[in-house]
Structure formats: C-alpha cells, structure tokens
Amino acid sequence: MGKYVLAIDCGTQSLRGLIFDKNGNLLVKVKKEFNPYYSVEPGWAEQDPNVYWNSLCEVCRQIKEDEEEIFSEIDRVVVTTQRDSCVLLGKNGEIIRPAILWMDQRKIKKARNMNLYNKLTITAVGMMNTAKNFSLNCNAHWIQDYEPENWKKTHKYLQISGFLNYKLTHEFKDSIASQIGHIPFNYKHFRWESKYGQKSQIFHIEREKLCDLVAPSGIIGYVVDEACSETGLKKGIPVVAGGSDKGCETLGVGCFDNYTASISLGSNASIQTTSKKYYEALRFICPFPAVIPKAYNPEIQIYRGYWMISWFKKEFAQKEVAQAKELNIAPEELLNRRLNDIPPGCDGLVFQPYWGAGAKRPEGKGAIIGFDDYHTRIHIYRAIIEGIGFGLYEGLQYIQKKSKMNIEKIMVSGGGSQSDAICQITADLFNKPVYRVQTYETSGLGAAIVGYVSKGEYKTFGEAVKNMVHMKDEFLPDSENVKTYSRIYKDIYCRVYNKLKPLYKEMQNDNADN
C-alpha cells in the first residue's frame, strides 16, 4: 500500500490536485485554471466537460513530473467538485452536450405536473411557488423541452463528480454526498426518491438515467488502463466516494457538530453546520448529505457570493489589477489591503447580495443603497464583503432557530478566508470567534480525510479530524465594530428586501413581458 491520498478538487474556475499526508500536511499542490464558463445565450453558463477531465490529467502528469516519489505512493483518489452542474453521457461514456453549470439562469416555461397527493401537501404548507420555481430551474427539464434528441441519447445524467469518477473508473457511480442539485434525491434517507415521492414529482428524471450511489469513504471503482495512460496514475488505485466541495470544506475545517459553523467564502458563499438530526433551516430547503455518513449539512447560501469580487475586479478595479501585476501579487490581495481604509458600515453604504434567484426569494436582485459623493470604489468593495456577511449572518439565525442550538465558533474557508481583513470583518459581524486552519485548501483536506478513513488509517472521522485539522489563526470580535454591525443589520439590512420586493416583482414582470 502507498502512503498518500490524492484529492482532486474541481471548482468553478480551476482544478487542483492536492496530496496530503496522514497528519494533514499539504505536500503537493498543482493548480490548473480555466475560464469558468461560456454563454451561447444571455444568462447561460456552459462548459465542455473535457475541460475538467483534461485539467485533471494535466495536473496529475505535472505532479508526477515534479514529485515522482510522492506520486508513486498514492493509493487512494478522492474527487470533490462544484455542485448542481450536470453532465450528460451516452452508453459508452460519450459526452452528449456541454455541461450546464450551477450559475446558469435558463428556465422552462411551465413547471412539471405533480400527482394530486403532492400537489395538495405542498400547497398546504404554502410552498407551491417554491416547488414550481425548482421545477422551472431544473436543467434536465430544459433539455427535455428544447433538446429532446439529446435527452433521448442520454444514458446517465451526472454531477461533475460522477463524470470524473466515470473517467477514472468507467463506473457510473457517485458519492451520496455529491448529490446536490435539481435532481430527484431523497435528502432525508440518502437515496434516490421513489417514483411517486415528492422530489420525483418536482424533478422529472427517469431513474435509469441516474447513477448508482456509494456512501462516503466507500469504493466507487479502480483506476482503469485508459485513465492510467492519460493521468500517469497506477492502474487499480481505488477511487473513493468523497462529497461536494462545500461538504468537504465543512469536514476540512473540523466542523462536525452543531456548535460550530463552517463559512465558505467562495464563488458560491455559504454557511452550514453538521447534524445527525434532519432539519430544514428554511422550510422546504433540505439539508444536504454530509461527507460524514448518515449526517446532514443544513445550509444557507448566498448565490454567486464571492463571484461578486470577480465581477467588481473586472468592472471597477482596473487600477488595482494593473498595480498587482507590477507587484506580482493577486489583485484581491491589493484590494484587501485597502479594506481597513474604510470604516465598518462603509460610511452609510449597504449592499444586498441577491445576485441570483434564490429558492426563497425568486424575484430578488442585488442592490446598493446609501451613495454619497465621498464614496469610492473601495467603499463599494467593502460594502460587497459586508453585504455577503450580513446574508450569511441571517442564515446563521435560521440555523440556530431550527436546531435550537447556539453556534459557538465560526470556521472559515474559501478564497475570501485568505484575507485577515475579511476574517476580522466576519468575526465582528457575527460577534463570534473566527478560526482558520492550517490550509485554505479545506475542500481538498476534507476529501483527503475521507481517503484516509477509507484506507483504515483512522477508524472514525472524528479521529481523522483530530489528527489532520489544526487551528492556525484566531480572530476575536471587536466590541465597537460589533455594535455598528448589529445596528446596521437590525435597522437597515433586514428592512431593505421587503422595501424593494415590490419593485423587484415589477422588474420581473417587465422582463417577462419583453
């Protein structure tokens, strides 16, 4: 047996190959960046699935070239990827059409019909509009309506994780903890929904087009000859069922109880915790399957979260981008240095981060209010950071209310967590201590933990976390800043949406008419 686990972390903008040892030390990291998506039509977000596979192959070959001795000791591969993105494969594994990604905004014109029982029960709890919105946004429904010939050719409808697992093993299998999206998955019982079950009535996808499911840390298959020649991996290495990027992040920061919250400051920002008990932080919004078997990750997400930083950088920060290039640093690092030039509350500027239709706020839009002539682009930048934070704080209130437990500490991960200033803003806004672990590659670390449990290196996930996750930085809330953020949240932020909601609906109606 080899010593190491290779974690493949496929995100929205890059794929990373990460090798951790059994103590959680990151030994090797190779990253391949790519364009996040392309748009054939406004609002569409598609990608050639081969971009992900070719990136995986390139990363593996690079690791082998740079660290041949470590690469030769890999004896488990674990895949973690972005969520709610579909890949269609034919019987022989051929790609049917481009992948449709999580930020895609296309909709069908009419929601799918439900049987009478589900129609009555969903209506009775006041969630019919939410159910219809899920149906309208289902990518499989769009393909069925507008590309029926592609749907007919589809043998398996997979997440990106399922696609990469297939390429490695030639098995149409995926982890239970990766089934997060507009699919007929029974989140409470960790299996595909029955034919007449609620999720099957909302998402009309034939059972035979869905893959076989494997519990996290179980074996999906073994690296096949074709994958060996393309990646350099040894034939027969076990490929282990991992989980979604957010789920692996939550495990990778050591959040496996109800007293700790994991905040992901990534392209899709989120706050989640881990619970053995099933509960919906928001009614009708199911907790996702955790990477720890038979556990749940109740979650609230801010759609497009830190993607907004990429948008801001592109549209407003050309000066910082140019300066950063001269200094040979990331533009975000330069912008984050200037965050402390702006006081908490941004001199009256407040940002509402609903830059995508959420399940509970389908008409929501983004808004910035409070402009004055002294505001600068750095005010806007900090307002975006704070606005995402307010949205996540609101999510914390839902989680605490439904779990009947108080969160005691916050663990942060994702690109935004690399900034000390952003971590301090988070501590002040939440009025709770915020911690970072030894690496910001926490999704990869979580996947590696799964691999070492699968290897038998650790008997339990708790034992693995104790040995592989190490607290590195602590950020304590500043009492004066806490008061400022508490006032803004209660007096302004919480009131903005309801004030603007009628206008959002008008705008939605105007767009529909056009």
C-alpha positions, 0 to 999 in steps of 0.5 A: 500500500502507498502512503498518500491520498490524492484529492482532486478538487474541481471548482468553478474556475480551476482544478487542483490536485492536492496530496496530503499526508496522514497528519494533514500536511499539504505536500503537493499542490498543482493548480490548473485554471480555466475560464469558468464558463461560456454563454451561447445565450444571455444568462447561460453558463456552459462548459465542455466537460473535457475541460475538467477531465483534461485539467485533471490529467494535466495536473496529475502528469505535472505532479508526477513530473515534479514529485515522482516519489510522492506520486508513486505512493498514492493509493487512494483518489478522492474527487470533490467538485462544484455542485448542481452542474450536470453532465450528460453521457451516452452508453459508452461514456460519450459526452452528449452536450456541454455541461450546464453549470450551477450559475446558469439562469435558463428556465422552462416555461411551465413547471412539471405536473405533480400527482394530486397527493403532492400537489395538495401537501405542498400547497398546504404548507404554502410552498407551491411557488417554491416547488414550481420555481425548482421545477422551472430551474431544473436543467434536465427539464430544459433539455427535455423541452428544447433538446429532446434528441439529446435527452433521448441519447442520454444514458446517465445524467451526472454531477461533475463528480460522477463524470470524473469518477466515470473517467477514472473508473468507467463506473457510473457511480457517485458519492451520496454526498455529491448529490446536490442539485435539481435532481430527484434525491431523497435528502432525508434517507440518502437515496434516490426518491421513489417514483411517486415521492415528492422530489420525483414529482418536482424533478422529472428524471427517469431513474435509469438515467441516474447513477448508482450511489456509494456512501462516503469513504466507500469504493466507487471503482479502480483506476482503469488502463485508459485513465492510467495512460492519460493521468500517469496514475497506477492502474487499480488505485481505488477511487473513493466516494468523497462529497461536494466541495462545500461538504468537504470544506465543512469536514476540512475545517473540523466542523462536525457538530452543531456548535460550530459553523463552517463559512465558505467564502467562495464563488458560491458563499455559504454557511452550514453546520453538521447534524445527525438530526434532519432539519430544514433551516428554511422550510422546504430547503433540505439539508444536504448529505454530509461527507460524514455518513448518515449526517446532514449539512443544513445550509444557507447560501448566498448565490454567486457570493464571492463571484461578486469580487470577480465581477467588481475586479473586472468592472471597477478595479482596473487600477488595482489589477494593473498595480498587482501585476507590477507587484506580482501579487493577486489583485484581491490581495491589493484590494484587501489591503485597502479594506481597513481604509474604510470604516465598518458600515462603509460610511452609510453604504449597504449592499444586498447580495441577491445576485441570483434567484434564490429558492426563497426569494425568486424575484430578488436582485442585488442592490446598493443603497446609501451613495454619497459623493465621498464614496469610492470604489473601495467603499463599494468593495467593502460594502460587497464583503459586508453585504455577503456577511450580513446574508450569511449572518441571517442564515446563521439565525435560521440555523440556530432557530431550527436546531435550537442550538447556539453556534459557538465558533465560526470556521472559515474557508474559501478564497475570501478566508485568505484575507485577515481583513475579511476574517476580522470583518466576519468575526465582528459581524457575527460577534463570534470567534473566527478560526482558520486552519492550517490550509485554505485548501479545506475542500481538498483536506476534507476529501483527503480525510475521507481517503484516509478513513477509507484506507483504515488509517483512522477508524472514525472521522472524528479521529481523522479530524483530530489528527489532520485539522489544526487551528492556525489563526484566531480572530476575536470580535471587536466590541465597537465594530460589533455594535455598528454591525448589529445596528446596521443589520437590525435597522437597515439590512433586514428592512431593505428586501421587503422595501424593494420586493415590490419593485423587484416583482415589477422588474420581473414582470417587465422582463417577462413581458419583453 
